[in-house]
């Protein structure tokens, strides 16, 4: 059983690595971003609310996010483990995740922290916005999201570091290079992945 959390600034490559790692671990990748985007695309009630926040470069409020994550972590396919991407984002959500996991007698195994240069992230996300036609990825919004990340999410690293759960990995470079860095770091923690 493997319960991983990926943390890093927007655009650090978490989504790409989450897919690769979840396949290697044989556990589902749970991305709040994907859940939100699916709801926006389907124009659900939550999606309409979430879109307002996302278009402004703000995070969706904890109350909406927590309910989604709690529901998802109670699904049958996560009994063997999971990989979280994009949650928790705040210290309050850390407490919520602790409650969700402890209710099932579980805890996180490792927190993978992807780090990347801010200017490189702006360049990456600006390019992605053009390719995908994403209205929420203007340079101004991207820089605001990075500021919000530093303010709200970076403190999570301190919490998980005190629990001796964090492995720090450089998120820049080719996808394969970053994946190898992550698998090497996890291997040092006794989590051996078989990448195809």
C-alpha positions in Angstrom: 0.0 0.0 0.0 1.4 3.4 -1.0 -0.1 6.7 0.0 1.8 9.6 -1.7 1.3 13.3 -1.8 2.8 15.5 -4.5 3.4 19.1 -3.6 4.8 21.9 -5.7 4.0 25.2 -7.3 1.5 25.3 -10.2 3.3 24.3 -13.4 6.0 22.3 -11.7 4.9 19.1 -13.5 2.8 17.5 -10.7 0.1 16.3 -13.1 2.4 14.6 -15.5 4.4 12.9 -12.8 1.2 11.9 -10.9 0.0 9.9 -13.9 3.4 8.2 -14.3 3.8 7.4 -10.6 0.2 6.2 -10.1 0.7 3.7 -12.9 4.0 2.6 -11.4 2.5 2.2 -7.9 -0.8 0.7 -9.2 -2.8 3.3 -7.3 -5.2 6.0 -8.6 -3.9 9.6 -9.0 -6.4 11.9 -7.4 -6.1 15.5 -8.7 -8.5 18.1 -7.4 -7.6 20.2 -10.5 -8.9 17.4 -12.8 -12.1 17.1 -10.6 -12.7 20.9 -10.8 -12.0 21.1 -14.5 -14.4 18.2 -15.2 -17.1 20.0 -13.2 -16.4 23.3 -15.1 -16.6 21.5 -18.4 -19.9 19.8 -17.4 -21.2 23.1 -16.0 -22.3 21.5 -12.8 -23.3 23.7 -9.9 -19.9 23.1 -8.2 -18.2 23.7 -11.6 -19.8 27.1 -12.1 -18.7 28.2 -8.6 -15.2 26.7 -9.0 -14.8 28.5 -12.4 -15.2 31.9 -10.8 -12.4 31.2 -8.4 -10.2 29.5 -11.0 -10.5 32.3 -13.5 -9.4 34.8 -10.9 -6.4 32.7 -10.0 -7.8 31.9 -6.6 -8.2 28.5 -4.9 -11.6 26.9 -4.6 -12.8 27.3 -1.0 -11.8 24.5 1.5 -15.4 23.6 2.2 -16.1 22.6 -1.4 -12.7 20.9 -1.9 -12.8 19.0 1.4 -16.2 17.4 0.5 -14.9 16.3 -2.9 -11.7 14.8 -1.5 -13.4 13.0 1.4 -15.9 11.4 -1.0 -13.1 10.4 -3.4 -10.9 8.9 -0.7 -13.8 6.7 0.4 -14.1 5.1 -3.1 -13.3 1.4 -3.3 -10.4 1.9 -5.7 -8.2 3.8 -3.1 -8.2 1.0 -0.5 -4.8 -0.1 -1.8 -3.4 3.4 -1.8 -3.4 6.7 -3.8 -1.4 9.6 -5.1 -2.8 13.0 -4.2 -2.0 15.9 -6.5 -3.2 19.4 -5.5 -4.6 18.6 -2.1 -4.0 19.6 0.7 -3.1 23.2 -0.3 -3.5 24.8 3.1 -2.7 23.9 6.7 -6.4 23.6 7.4 -6.6 21.0 4.6 -3.7 19.1 6.2 -5.8 18.7 9.3 -8.8 17.6 7.2 -6.7 15.1 5.4 -5.3 13.8 8.7 -8.9 13.3 9.9 -10.0 11.5 6.6 -7.0 9.1 6.7 -7.0 8.4 10.5 -10.7 7.5 10.2 -9.6 4.5 8.1 -6.5 3.9 10.3 -4.1 5.3 7.6 -1.5 8.0 7.2 0.7 9.4 4.4 3.8 7.4 3.5 5.8 10.1 1.6 5.4 13.7 0.5 7.2 14.4 -2.8 8.1 18.1 -3.1 8.7 19.2 -6.7 10.7 22.5 -6.9 11.1 24.7 -9.9 12.2 28.3 -10.8 9.3 30.8 -10.9 10.3 32.3 -14.3 10.5 28.8 -15.8 7.0 28.1 -14.4 5.6 31.3 -15.9 7.1 30.3 -19.3 5.7 26.7 -19.1 2.2 27.8 -18.1 2.0 30.6 -20.6 2.9 28.1 -23.3 0.4 25.6 -22.0 -2.3 28.3 -21.9 -1.8 29.0 -25.6 -1.8 25.3 -26.5 -4.9 24.4 -24.5 -6.8 27.7 -24.8 -7.0 28.0 -21.0 -8.5 31.3 -19.8 -7.1 30.9 -16.3 -3.4 31.0 -17.4 -2.5 34.6 -18.2 0.9 35.7 -16.9 -0.6 38.0 -14.3 -2.8 35.2 -13.0 0.1 32.7 -13.0 2.3 35.0 -11.0 -0.6 35.6 -8.6 -1.1 31.8 -8.2 2.6 31.4 -7.4 2.3 34.1 -4.7 -0.7 32.3 -3.3 1.2 29.0 -3.3 4.1 30.5 -1.4 1.8 32.1 1.1 -0.7 29.2 1.7 0.9 26.0 0.5 4.6 26.3 1.3 3.9 26.1 5.1 2.7 22.5 4.4 6.2 21.6 3.6 7.3 22.6 7.1 4.5 20.5 8.7 5.4 17.4 6.7 9.2 18.0 7.1 8.7 17.8 10.9 7.0 14.5 10.3 10.0 13.3 8.3 7.9 12.7 5.2 9.3 15.1 2.6 11.6 14.2 -0.3 12.6 17.2 -2.4 13.0 16.7 -6.2 14.1 19.1 -8.9 11.0 19.4 -11.2 12.9 20.9 -14.2 14.3 18.9 -17.0 12.8 16.1 -19.2 9.8 14.2 -17.9 11.9 11.0 -17.8 14.7 12.7 -15.8 12.2 14.1 -13.3 10.4 10.7 -13.0 13.8 9.0 -12.4 14.7 11.5 -9.7 11.4 10.8 -7.9 11.7 7.1 -8.1 15.2 7.3 -6.8 14.1 9.4 -3.9 11.2 7.1 -3.1 13.6 4.1 -3.4 15.6 5.6 -0.6 12.5 5.6 1.5 11.9 1.9 0.7 9.2 2.5 -1.9 10.3 0.7 -5.0 8.4 1.4 -8.2 8.5 -0.5 -11.5 8.3 1.9 -14.4 7.4 0.4 -17.7 
